[in-house]
């Protein structure tokens, strides 16, 4: 029987459980470095308890069973009866993986599959009292007044909780306000072998008396001798009915004074509200339309040259920019959501490879578009695994190279203007450009002469070629030559660029630059014939005028030299402009240097129009599926501009021409 995914209660549970599982993932990573942090242990305990409660309400029995065991283990950890070790951390990570798998099943509308029995058995082993004896000894019996017969009782095996009425009656006894029909009352002082404080003297009780009372409620003294209030030193046996247990974490006071009826906590006003992402997308689309209208009005204002009109347009520009920023922030999420999954990945991978590795996370609070956060998850996993497997050497090899046995992998994020810079660096062996050239020749990717002309950065970029791998042995981690080419494709689809720097023996730094958001894009507007095209500005490196007499031909490809580096040169109008005539050859050309993946390419354009923020619109039916086009937009003067997809453009036209 499938779950009703439209059920509002289920949807609320999915949202809350998703947040809790993300929090547990981060907290378990912190726990390994701070195994005795009581606040952290309590927080993890509450996470398991909350998920268990929601799952139990929806009859998700498998999730309830696993959370219940995890909750019990963390209960003994926070009480100090055990300490977290490496083996226990392995079990906790398996529990978290199992919970995430169950959550995915529930999200898809299916009841969760029961957890692996080995995981449940491992958790149960930590609860064995023989393996983990209680740290606190049993307290000595303390003489307490006999409870009144009118107090309702509950079987100890039936429940660990007492009702509110029972607890209020208990407090009344402590403060000497028992009902008139009670046979025993603590209001009247009676001589007992040990000194006590009566209700007539004070409403306070000592810590020892309160602890003894809790022990009695939990059944620890149910068979002990209880003193009667007769003035004789000899105790008289009494067998009062058993009292229900009380959870100590719920009722343990911070102060000695116990009010009969604690004042209810003031209800705080909610400061946040959950909004469906589709509603945010609608608002973002409307803001995008407003940006287009603003661009149009700005163009008209320039033509009119009216001072009052100019002031109004400037005000509109400021308000639109503020609104755009505010709406974008509602879609933003910290990249910590992605970074949080890497510590367990690196930990498990390092242990399987018998390496010693520390992972350092920087800039976790950097915000970027929710869609980008989700799209970057898989590429970053590939890159981090590659750094651990290929980059960091074995501990003995590092020692011979006068390096620390423990390698370091740093995953960082930072905002730079209108884009996000992600870096994955390691202090490993680095990459040798000559070895990469040789490997490319062996695989038939190029001849020796072409390989010898490759710059070091171009050699490093070879690792993103399909089927290229430096691993000699194929394993379940790497060596098949797949993964890195997928990373390049994924980053290119996000209008991102990749750059690699490496030093032999010192390590490698891989940088990824992606736009801050995919909804509104800064572009460079150019003309090809009579048509306007938009270059994503994140891909543009520089612009200059070209003297056609300074081009060269290398292996049949026209190139230009920029800062002692030969770059391929392409005429976009030959590919995209219908009005192009081969005989038209001006002496000077406008050249835009664009970063396409890991490669820099020069594109010749007819005219430069300037920079403009645009809203990406899908292509119409006639242009749908056209290679090299990412979408369309409306310019400030009301014309249609086509947004270029440079990776697809190169794959489609560059191979066809040459």
KADA-V762159 format. One line per field, one symbol per residue. phi: phi as a letter, one per 40 degrees, with the letter a starting at -180 (. if undefined). psi: psi as a letter, one per 30 degrees, with the letter a starting at -180 (. if undefined). burial: b if it has 9 or more other C-alpha atoms within 8 Angstrom, else e. A space follows every 10 residues. Layout:
phi = ???
psi = ???
burial = ???
This chain:
phi = .ccccccccc cccccccccc cccccccccc cccbcbcccc ccccdccccc ccccccccgc cccccccccc cccccccccg cabcbccccd cccccccccc ccccccccgb cccdcddccc cccccccccc cbcccccccc cbcbcccccc ccbbccccac bbcccccccc cddccgbccc cccbaccccb cbcbcbbccc caccbccccc ccccccccgc bcbccbcccc cbcccbcabc ccbccbcccc bcccbccbcc bccccccccc baacbccccc cccccccccc cccccccccc ccccfbcccc cccccccccc cccccccccc ccbccdcccc ccdccccccc cccfbbbbbb bbgccccadd ccdcccdcdc cdcccccccc ccccdccccc cgbccccbbb bbaacbgcab bbbbbabccg bccccccccc cccgcacccc cccccdcccc cccccdgcac ccbcbccahc gbhccccccc ccccfbbbbb babcgbhbbb bbbbccaccb bcbbcbbbgb bcbbcdcccc cabacbcdcb cbbbfgbcbb bbfgbcbcbb cccccbcccc bcccbccbbc bbcbcbgbbb bbbcbcabch cacbbcbccc ccbdgccgbc iaabcccgcc bcccbcdccc cccccccb
psi = klljffkeee eeeeeeeeee eeeeeeeeee eefifgjeee eeeeeeeeee eeeeeeeghi eeeeeeeeee eeefefeffg flkkaeeeee eeeeeeeeee eeeeeeeggk kkkklkfeee eeeeeffjfe filkeklklk kkklkkkkff kklkkefelf llleeeeeee eeeegghllf gkfkkgekkk klfkklklff elgllleeee eeeeeeeggf gfglkkklgk ikfkkkkkil kklllkkefe fklflekjke jkkkkkkkkk glkkkkfeee eeeeeeeeee eeeeeeeeee eeeehkeeee eeeeeeeeee eeeeeeeeff fkkkffeeef feeeeeeeee eefhljkkkk kkhfgkklke eeeeffeeee eeeeeeeeee eklleeeeef ghlkeklkkk jlkkkjbglk jkkjllhbfa kjeeeeeeee eeggflleee effkleeeee ffffkkgkkf kekkafelff gleeeeeeee eefghllkkk kkkkfeakkk kkjllelfek kkljklkjbg kklkkkfffk elklkkjffg llkjhgkkll jjhgkkkkkk jeffefkfgk kffjileklk kkkkjjcgkk kkkklekkfa kkklkkklkl eefkgkkfkf allklfgglk kkkkjeeeee eeeeeee.
burial = eeeebeeeeb bebbeebbeb bbebbbbbbe bbeebbeeeb bbebbbbbbe bbbbbbeeeb ebbbbbbbbb bbbbbbbbee beebeeeebe bbbbbbebbb ebbebbbebb bbeebeeebb ebbbebbeee ebeeeeeeee eeeebeebee eeebbbeebb ebeeebbbbe bbbbbbebee ebeebbbeee ebeeeeebbb eebbbeeebb ebbbbbbbbe ebeebbbbee eeeebeeeee ebbbbbeeee eeeeebeeee eeeeeeeeee eeeeeeeeeb eebbbebbbb bbbbbbbbbb beeeeeeebb eebeebbeeb eebbeebbee bbbbbbbbbb bbbbebbebb beeebbbebe beebebebbb ebbebbbebb bbbbbbbbbe bbbbbeebbe eeeebbbbbb bbbbbeeebb bbbbbbbbbb bebeebbbbb beeeeeebee beebeebbbb bbbbbeebee eeebeeebbe bbebbbbbeb bbebbbbbbb bbbbebbbbb bbbbbbbbbb bbbbbbbbbe ebbbbbbbbb eeeeebbeee beeeeebbbb beeeeebbbb bbbeeebeeb eeeeeeeebb bbbbbbbbeb bbbbbbebee eebbbbeebe eeeeeeebbb bbbbbbeeeb bbbbbebbbb ebbbeeee
